[in-house]
Amino acid sequence: MENTIITQMLDDMLQKTIEKKIIWSVINVNAVRWIKPEKPHPILVTLQKQPQPNPAIRETYIFTIQQNQQNLNQVTSVVLAQINTAVDISAKDVLSKIFNEATKEARRIEDEKRAEVIKNLLNDIK
Protein backbone atom coordinates (compact mmCIF):
# COMPACT_ATOMS: atom_id res chain seq x y z
CA MET A 1 0.00 0.00 0.00
CA GLU A 2 2.83 2.40 0.79
CA ASN A 3 4.17 2.11 -2.77
CA THR A 4 0.75 3.07 -4.13
CA ILE A 5 0.73 6.22 -2.00
CA ILE A 6 4.26 7.14 -3.08
CA THR A 7 3.44 6.48 -6.73
CA GLN A 8 0.39 8.75 -6.43
CA MET A 9 2.54 11.49 -4.90
CA LEU A 10 5.02 11.12 -7.75
CA ASP A 11 2.11 11.32 -10.21
CA ASP A 12 1.14 14.60 -8.53
CA MET A 13 4.74 15.81 -8.92
CA LEU A 14 4.62 14.88 -12.62
CA GLN A 15 1.39 16.86 -13.03
CA LYS A 16 2.89 19.90 -11.30
CA THR A 17 5.95 19.59 -13.55
CA ILE A 18 3.73 19.49 -16.65
CA GLU A 19 1.82 22.53 -15.35
CA LYS A 20 5.20 24.30 -14.87
CA LYS A 21 4.57 24.70 -11.14
CA ILE A 22 7.82 22.82 -10.50
CA ILE A 23 10.78 24.16 -12.47
CA TRP A 24 13.70 21.77 -12.78
CA SER A 25 17.29 22.68 -13.67
CA VAL A 26 19.55 20.43 -15.70
CA ILE A 27 22.65 19.43 -13.74
CA ASN A 28 24.03 17.28 -16.56
CA VAL A 29 22.68 15.03 -19.29
CA ASN A 30 21.61 12.43 -16.71
CA ALA A 31 20.42 14.56 -13.79
CA VAL A 32 17.90 17.29 -12.99
CA ARG A 33 17.31 19.21 -9.77
CA TRP A 34 14.49 21.20 -8.24
CA ILE A 35 15.19 23.43 -5.26
CA LYS A 36 12.22 24.15 -3.02
CA PRO A 37 12.86 27.21 -0.87
CA GLU A 38 12.38 26.35 2.81
CA LYS A 39 13.54 28.13 5.93
CA PRO A 40 16.11 27.84 7.31
CA HIS A 41 17.48 25.56 4.54
CA PRO A 42 16.09 24.74 1.08
CA ILE A 43 15.06 21.23 0.08
CA LEU A 44 16.96 19.77 -2.87
CA VAL A 45 15.19 17.23 -5.06
CA THR A 46 17.46 15.41 -7.50
CA LEU A 47 16.39 12.93 -10.17
CA GLN A 48 19.19 10.97 -11.82
CA LYS A 49 18.96 8.62 -14.78
CA GLN A 50 21.51 5.83 -14.77
CA PRO A 51 21.92 4.43 -18.27
CA GLN A 52 22.83 0.78 -18.50
CA PRO A 53 25.69 -0.46 -20.70
CA ASN A 54 23.49 -3.30 -21.93
CA PRO A 55 20.69 -1.92 -24.16
CA ALA A 56 18.48 -4.86 -23.20
CA ILE A 57 18.36 -3.51 -19.64
CA ARG A 58 16.40 -0.30 -19.28
CA GLU A 59 17.94 2.58 -17.38
CA THR A 60 17.25 3.06 -13.70
CA TYR A 61 16.35 6.24 -11.83
CA ILE A 62 17.39 7.53 -8.43
CA PHE A 63 15.12 10.14 -6.83
CA THR A 64 16.65 11.86 -3.80
CA ILE A 65 15.26 14.48 -1.41
CA GLN A 66 17.91 16.25 0.68
CA GLN A 67 18.06 19.16 3.10
CA ASN A 68 21.03 20.94 4.55
CA GLN A 69 21.22 21.04 8.33
CA GLN A 70 23.50 23.15 10.44
CA ASN A 71 25.35 21.60 13.37
CA LEU A 72 27.42 24.17 15.21
CA ASN A 73 29.55 25.78 12.48
CA GLN A 74 29.17 22.98 9.94
CA VAL A 75 26.45 22.51 7.32
CA THR A 76 25.77 18.93 6.29
CA SER A 77 23.41 17.51 3.71
CA VAL A 78 20.91 14.98 5.02
CA VAL A 79 19.01 12.56 2.78
CA LEU A 80 15.35 12.73 3.80
CA ALA A 81 14.11 10.16 1.28
CA GLN A 82 15.39 8.18 -1.68
CA ILE A 83 13.80 5.96 -4.30
CA ASN A 84 15.96 3.74 -6.51
CA THR A 85 14.08 2.03 -9.34
CA ALA A 86 16.60 -0.81 -9.35
CA VAL A 87 14.95 -1.73 -6.05
CA ASP A 88 11.49 -0.12 -6.28
CA ILE A 89 10.37 -0.99 -9.79
CA SER A 90 6.86 0.43 -9.27
CA ALA A 91 8.18 4.02 -9.41
CA LYS A 92 10.16 3.58 -12.64
CA ASP A 93 7.46 4.64 -15.11
CA VAL A 94 6.48 7.84 -13.31
CA LEU A 95 10.10 8.82 -12.56
CA SER A 96 10.94 8.31 -16.24
CA LYS A 97 8.04 10.60 -17.20
CA ILE A 98 9.11 13.24 -14.67
CA PHE A 99 12.70 13.10 -15.95
CA ASN A 100 11.61 13.45 -19.59
CA GLU A 101 9.23 16.32 -18.84
CA ALA A 102 11.76 18.08 -16.60
CA THR A 103 14.58 17.89 -19.14
CA LYS A 104 12.31 19.03 -21.96
CA GLU A 105 11.19 22.14 -20.06
CA ALA A 106 14.65 22.89 -18.64
CA ARG A 107 16.20 22.71 -22.11
CA ARG A 108 13.51 25.03 -23.49
CA ILE A 109 14.34 27.58 -20.78
CA GLU A 110 18.08 27.21 -21.43
CA ASP A 111 17.53 27.71 -25.17
CA GLU A 112 15.56 30.90 -24.49
CA LYS A 113 18.37 32.22 -22.26
CA ARG A 114 21.01 31.43 -24.90
CA ALA A 115 18.96 33.12 -27.61
CA GLU A 116 18.60 36.23 -25.42
CA VAL A 117 22.37 36.33 -24.78
CA ILE A 118 23.15 36.07 -28.50
CA LYS A 119 20.47 38.66 -29.34
CA ASN A 120 21.99 41.09 -26.82
CA LEU A 121 25.45 40.40 -28.18
CA LEU A 122 24.34 41.30 -31.69
CA ASN A 123 22.18 44.32 -30.76
CA ASP A 124 24.93 46.94 -31.02
CA ILE A 125 26.49 45.62 -34.24
CA LYS A 126 25.47 47.54 -37.35
C-alpha positions in Angstrom: 0.0 0.0 0.0 2.8 2.4 0.8 4.2 2.1 -2.8 0.7 3.1 -4.1 0.7 6.2 -2.0 4.3 7.1 -3.1 3.4 6.5 -6.7 0.4 8.7 -6.4 2.5 11.5 -4.9 5.0 11.1 -7.8 2.1 11.3 -10.2 1.1 14.6 -8.5 4.7 15.8 -8.9 4.6 14.9 -12.6 1.4 16.9 -13.0 2.9 19.9 -11.3 6.0 19.6 -13.5 3.7 19.5 -16.7 1.8 22.5 -15.4 5.2 24.3 -14.9 4.6 24.7 -11.1 7.8 22.8 -10.5 10.8 24.2 -12.5 13.7 21.8 -12.8 17.3 22.7 -13.7 19.5 20.4 -15.7 22.7 19.4 -13.7 24.0 17.3 -16.6 22.7 15.0 -19.3 21.6 12.4 -16.7 20.4 14.6 -13.8 17.9 17.3 -13.0 17.3 19.2 -9.8 14.5 21.2 -8.2 15.2 23.4 -5.3 12.2 24.1 -3.0 12.9 27.2 -0.9 12.4 26.3 2.8 13.5 28.1 5.9 16.1 27.8 7.3 17.5 25.6 4.5 16.1 24.7 1.1 15.1 21.2 0.1 17.0 19.8 -2.9 15.2 17.2 -5.1 17.5 15.4 -7.5 16.4 12.9 -10.2 19.2 11.0 -11.8 19.0 8.6 -14.8 21.5 5.8 -14.8 21.9 4.4 -18.3 22.8 0.8 -18.5 25.7 -0.5 -20.7 23.5 -3.3 -21.9 20.7 -1.9 -24.2 18.5 -4.9 -23.2 18.4 -3.5 -19.6 16.4 -0.3 -19.3 17.9 2.6 -17.4 17.2 3.1 -13.7 16.3 6.2 -11.8 17.4 7.5 -8.4 15.1 10.1 -6.8 16.7 11.9 -3.8 15.3 14.5 -1.4 17.9 16.3 0.7 18.1 19.2 3.1 21.0 20.9 4.5 21.2 21.0 8.3 23.5 23.1 10.4 25.3 21.6 13.4 27.4 24.2 15.2 29.6 25.8 12.5 29.2 23.0 9.9 26.5 22.5 7.3 25.8 18.9 6.3 23.4 17.5 3.7 20.9 15.0 5.0 19.0 12.6 2.8 15.3 12.7 3.8 14.1 10.2 1.3 15.4 8.2 -1.7 13.8 6.0 -4.3 16.0 3.7 -6.5 14.1 2.0 -9.3 16.6 -0.8 -9.3 14.9 -1.7 -6.0 11.5 -0.1 -6.3 10.4 -1.0 -9.8 6.9 0.4 -9.3 8.2 4.0 -9.4 10.2 3.6 -12.6 7.5 4.6 -15.1 6.5 7.8 -13.3 10.1 8.8 -12.6 10.9 8.3 -16.2 8.0 10.6 -17.2 9.1 13.2 -14.7 12.7 13.1 -16.0 11.6 13.5 -19.6 9.2 16.3 -18.8 11.8 18.1 -16.6 14.6 17.9 -19.1 12.3 19.0 -22.0 11.2 22.1 -20.1 14.7 22.9 -18.6 16.2 22.7 -22.1 13.5 25.0 -23.5 14.3 27.6 -20.8 18.1 27.2 -21.4 17.5 27.7 -25.2 15.6 30.9 -24.5 18.4 32.2 -22.3 21.0 31.4 -24.9 19.0 33.1 -27.6 18.6 36.2 -25.4 22.4 36.3 -24.8 23.1 36.1 -28.5 20.5 38.7 -29.3 22.0 41.1 -26.8 25.5 40.4 -28.2 24.3 41.3 -31.7 22.2 44.3 -30.8 24.9 46.9 -31.0 26.5 45.6 -34.2 25.5 47.5 -37.4 
